[in-house]
Amino acid sequence: MPVIFPPSPTVGQIYAGGIDSSTWVYNGTTWVIYARDYGIDWSSLVPPPGPGAVGYHLAAFDSTQQFAAGAGVANPMLFNTTALSNGISVAGSVITFTYAGVYDIQFSAQVHHPGGGGPGNEVDIWWVQNGVNIPDSNTQLHVTSSTKYAVAAWDLMVSVAAGDTIELYWSTDNANIHFDTLPATGVEPAIPSTILSIMPVSSVGPGYTGPTGPTGPSGATGPSGPTGATGPTGLTGPTGPTGLTGATGATGPTGLTGATGPTGLTGATGATGPTGATGLTGATGPTGATGPTGLTGATGPTGATGPTGATGPTIGPIAGNGIQVTGVSPSFTVSNLFNSGCFGITIDGGGAVPTTGLKGYLFVPYACTIDCWAVVANVAGSAVIDVWKGATPFVVPTSAAQSIAGTELPTLIASQLSNDLVLSTWSTALAFGDVLAFNLNSASTVSRITLQIKVIKV
């Protein structure tokens, strides 16, 4: 006769009874055998109520038609419905194993050849593990239009690690061949296009926790410890409220006014006190009005004419808005005197080292060539500033890939002032409308940095 289990069990509950003297434990989903006497006819036992047998498993199917993407194309075999699952899951075509072990994977596919699609009649089905074809796992099925339906059904025993994936793929030389599904008719249930069953052969996943053993006897009570020191006296409680004031008694009658006594004699005059300190000197009065100007004296005789001085140097313009000075030894030329310009940026950290990143933009108002740069900080320290330029005029630069500073980025290294008068790696040509950006790559110690760039107009 079957074993009748108690209703509404809890996890770890043990049941011992029945004709076979078996001991069962409830694992949260079902009753499993824990211990029993040998020689009992197991056929007399019925499975306990619950979702299924203990062990990792998967049962799934697909209720849609599955068509090939074309002749000779690898197509994943799909499963859109999970019927049973424990430790194994499927999403689309990907079967994922939570626990390592050896598993037996079985499938069936309802193959349909409706005719047409060319002369081909072949269907190949193979297995893929972790995205790689499993060697020697392909099987070919021959389906003709006269046969119409054929069932592909076989299994594969495979070893997996925790987290491994398995897939089934198929291909055909006739694009009309597909996996078909048919609705339920009369007493017959519906036909899925694919069915999948997975059972463990062995696994290394965690087993079920056995029941808790009986509690051991309580140990003897230990000796009492010494009495602790007396704690400090608690604080004095607050003073209670003052009682109510009693009623004021009646005022007694006013007594008679006594007679006025005689006036006393006037005392002697005291000695004169010392003279006080002299006060501060008052402010000086205003200056008096200026007296009238005296008469102008007679003009003296004109002095002799001095010798004529040497001829001074000649200054004339040259090309490029400069000047040329001649008539002196040696003569000299000052070029680019009136067509140079200067611009830059000040980065202020508000008393702290500035944060790195993009700090500002500048619009170039005329065509020019960069001549040199200088960096000065409020104290000696280190900093690196990069200068970017848009790809074309009126375009704002957005990244260090648009740097024009080459390998000579404006840099301070443990100093307060630095400059570069050569610019051998800079892209120095600027056009009207170019947009420059200033990016602080790094900074330490300094809190205020100024970059000045000198240009020559063209």
Secondary structure as UniProt FT lines:
FT   TURN            11..12
FT   STRAND          14..17
FT   TURN            18..21
FT   STRAND          22..26
FT   STRAND          31..35
FT   HELIX           42..44
FT   STRAND          57..62
FT   STRAND          66..67
FT   TURN            71..72
FT   STRAND          75..76
FT   STRAND          81..92
FT   STRAND          94..97
FT   STRAND          101..112
FT   STRAND          122..129
FT   TURN            130..131
FT   STRAND          132..133
FT   TURN            135..136
FT   STRAND          139..142
FT   TURN            145..147
FT   STRAND          149..160
FT   TURN            162..163
FT   STRAND          165..172
FT   TURN            175..176
FT   STRAND          178..179
FT   TURN            186..187
FT   STRAND          194..203
FT   STRAND          314..318
FT   TURN            319..321
FT   STRAND          322..326
FT   STRAND          332..334
FT   STRAND          340..348
FT   TURN            350..351
FT   STRAND          357..363
FT   STRAND          368..389
FT   TURN            393..394
FT   HELIX           400..402
FT   TURN            406..407
FT   STRAND          411..420
FT   TURN            424..425
FT   STRAND          429..430
FT   TURN            432..433
FT   STRAND          435..444
FT   STRAND          448..457
//
